[in-house]
């Protein structure tokens, strides 16, 4: 039995929900003398004519809270399936896909990168336009430095290949899909980032992002989420969500919205400065009641996204109103 708590919890959830879940191991990764599985789980309707949503976490091994949020949400869904008739009805019209622990080797070693020293969010074959921050934007100098992209010309790391295969098979085949990737470690606010990370060029789906934000504000008006493009802060090479988004753009009949939840871990450090002396503490709440609060709060966000994906045809807009919303979004985020 593995001594990685998040993987133990994931495998316990697989036992709990085996009647409802489709699951298999996408790949296996080695860390020292240990081998870890990377699981893909799915529930709901597999019909490719229906929308889907993917929940992803654990890409950075230090950011355990992202995996924990997804495991909390998944456990809640499977428990509700025992009695919640409305959830059964919802799952007839949507597909849910989970990869809660994409980098188990990095989590085992308490590193941001995978066991080969590669930052999985700098590893896709995509180059940033313009300048990027030194090191932070992705580099090929050495795996001993953070934000290492991997060797020039090498294929993507096995964890990223598994991620891309899952997204291509389960999300990009659908008329509408959302991906939400859970991270921590940026700022005092919970942020929802969307592409591009490699360019300051606005994406074609800005109007859909704004409409989704409005829908969330109308439904949960007291939330503290801040929506913005990642390039508003810095650009990076090798962003896997940019890579997948550009692939999705080849089929204009389908809509793919990749979102990154950046949980504001600086707030946890502000409340408990001693966390600065721990690599784990910089990215994760170390006090139990704060962790429980984070799990509950983001479960609301994930549940909202699940329902928004299911009912996408009820809130998406077209025609002149969409064009006006796109122009308003460009003025908000891209014009100084």
Order of alpha helices (4+ residues) and beta strands (2+ residues): alpha-beta-beta-beta-alpha-alpha-beta-alpha-alpha-beta-beta-alpha-beta-alpha-beta-alpha-alpha-alpha-alpha-alpha
